[in-house]
């Protein structure tokens, strides 16, 4: 039986709010997981982490959650195909690998779809449903559901193992060596052996974890509903530091160099020096205070994120000063992705947009129809994104 949907956006993967706001807040080594790409900012080229050009293996593209694509996109995007689920709905961001798109829906079905033509490869039905985005590594797909079960599938759709957390999983997974990490609404960051799903360690926080863990240099970064940014030693499973951030958040931090970037439910955007465990700068729109549920895209020069007040913001990564804003018709929970000199994102108004990275001027739009809290997945010259009406869209360049 199909579920009836009330769209309050569970997905943290697009920066969903903490359902219970804490009042007790303290007043890889895998070669294909990331690579360096040159992104031209003005006349200066910056080297930043990025997703592989031929895949989009994680919610934000790479383990540092930068939201920077290694693939390029054509100057003009054409709709190549649509994959429709009757009376379905998607909230998660797709992963792409070796010509296949993987994404779970709110009826608890994990789909594998051919990137080339949008035809179904296989599906696996579960008893729950997925608001979380899947993650890919070493021929396996990992994803958690709202009943707290975390799954590992092979790329043929065979279920390899499961692990039971104690509460809903909105967090997408991330990887460190042979370990897979994810958060849960039971306020726990879990680290499992990727091969067999056995618990390696867990770290308890003060409130729900809805963001995806960001992993850099053996550290995991978790921005929590307990109004803290947690810095955790991944080798030992021990917290190294925590930084007060004034209010809850479910946003996945983007880490570039020494700085972690993310926004909060109070509409404040933070840059934190994670090595020194201190806030470097804060930004808030005084004229349009809004909840931030969009995970940022970041380079050494610019940080970009959406707000529920309809604006996409571009800030100077070093100072937090506003560079430009883009106005949509409704809120922006979708997390943006930087592709060359363009930024791509969805909106609750049902549109997918592109804006110029330097100026914020709109360069392209497509009316999908359903609201979009999912984020773009970009690989092999294609952009894949899903909406609340059960459709996955693929854009690229049509062959003549």
Beta strands, then each sheet from edge to edge (+ up, - down):
strand 1: 35-41
strand 2: 44-50
strand 3: 78-84
strand 4: 95-97
strand 5: 100-104
strand 6: 109-114
strand 7: 120-125
strand 8: 135-137
strand 9: 140-144
strand 10: 149-154
strand 11: 159-164
strand 12: 174-176
strand 13: 179-183
strand 14: 188-193
strand 15: 199-204
strand 16: 214-216
strand 17: 219-223
strand 18: 228-233
strand 19: 238-244
strand 20: 254-256
strand 21: 259-263
strand 22: 269-273
strand 23: 278-283
strand 24: 297-298
strand 25: 302-306
strand 26: 311-316
strand 27: 322-327
strand 28: 337-339
strand 29: 342-346
strand 30: 351-356
strand 31: 362-367
strand 32: 377-379
strand 33: 382-386
strand 34: 391-396
sheet 1: 1+ 2-
sheet 2: 3+ 34- 33+ 32-
sheet 3: 4+ 5- 6+ 7-
sheet 4: 8+ 9- 10+ 11-
sheet 5: 12+ 13- 14+ 15-
sheet 6: 16+ 17- 18+ 19-
sheet 7: 20+ 21- 22+ 23-
sheet 8: 24+ 25- 26+ 27-
sheet 9: 28+ 29- 30+ 31-
end
